[in-house]
């Protein structure tokens, strides 16, 4: 039996998709530190350090945009964290402008537990001068 070549007509069209600069979803927090109280961080921000000292403060020095930034004056032997103290969904993304002018790495994380202890669990991106970026998790206890 001979197969007859049949032409099939397909109507193609292009649909405009949403812009992907920011994935679809709700923006939970936008913080530029320009409107925070002049005496310090708002109550939504929590911090911890292994020495018990306050490691983070508001500053007008080296702000990437606007007038505000967060600065740490802790020595390189101090381990400290600063985080937004409200629950966030599992699939949360973050972005930040980070000044990399020392050899001390900066870690950015979106979720974790026990953050105010020596036994914190979180997944982070570690950024160091020379722009070395490394994905890491300090404890395997968090679901991915």
N, C-alpha and C positions, 0 to 999 in steps of 0.2 A: 504494500500500500504506500502510495506517495503521500508525504506530508506536504501540505500546502503552506507556504509561507504567508502568514497572516500578519499584517501590520496592526499594531495596537497603538492607539493614540493615548498619550498621557498628557494631561494638562498640569504643568508645573507652575507653582507660584511661590513667591517669597513672602513670608510673614515677618514683620518686624518683631524682634525680641526686645525684652527690657535691657537697658544698659547694664553692664556687668561691672562697673566700677565698684559697686557695693552690691553684694548678693541680696536677693529679695529677702525681706524679713524686717523685723522691728529693730530700730536702733535703740539700744538700752541705755547707753551712756555716751555722751560726748563731753569730754573734759579738756578744756584748754588752759585751765588754772588762771585765767584772767579775772574771773569774778569770785574767786574763793576769798574767804575772810583774810584780811591782811595779817592776822595773828597766826594763821596756820591752815592746815588742810581741813576740809569739811568733815563732819562726823561720818560720812559715808566711806571715808578712807581709813583703813586700819594699817598699822605697821607693827613689825616685830623685829627684834635683833637678838642675836645670841648673847650680847652683853647687857641688854636691858636699856641701852641708851636710845634716845630718839634719833633716828638716823636720817629722816627725811623732813624737809622744810620747803615752804614756798620761797621762790626767788624771782627776782626780775632780771637776773643775769642769764645770758645765753638762751633766751627763749627763741624757739625756732619760728614761731608766729605769735603775734600779739605781745603782751607784756609779761606773761606769767610762765613759770616752769617749776618743776620739782627738782630739788637739789639734794644730794647726800654728801655729807662731809665725813662719813665714816672711813676709818682706816681700812686697808686691804685685808686685815685679819678679822674684820667684822662681817658676819653673815647677817643680812637683813632682807626683809620683804615689805612691800607696800602693795595693798590690794583694795579693790572696790568691795565693800562689805555688803553686797546684796546677791541673792542667788541669781544665777544665769543659766540659760538652757545648755544642754550638753554640746550642741553644735554652735558654739559662739566663736566669733573671730575678733581679733584685736588688731589695731595698728598704732604705732607710736613713732615719734621722732626721738632718737636717742643720740646724745652727744658721746662719741667714743674717743675720748681724749686721754684715757689711762689704759693700763694693761689689765685692769680689773674687768672681768666679763659682766655683762648685764643680761639678766634672764627675764623674758617676758612670758607670762603664763595666763591662761584664761580661766582655769578652774583648778580647784584643789581642795584638800581637807587638812585639818589640823595645821593651818598656816601659821598660827601663833605659837608653835612649839618647835622643838628640835626634830620632831618626827613628822614633819609635813610631807604630804604626798601631792605631787602635781606633775603635769607635763609642761615642758617649757621649750622655748627657743633661746639658746645662749648666743649672744652676740659679743664679739671682741674686736678690738682695734685692728685695722687691716681688713675689716669686714669678713670675718670668719663667722658663719652662721651654722649652728649645729642643733638639730632637734634632739631633745632628751627627755627622759622621765626619771625622776629621782626615786620613785617607788612604783612597783608594778601593781599596786592595790586599786588604782582607779580604772574603771571600765573605759575602754577606748571608744 
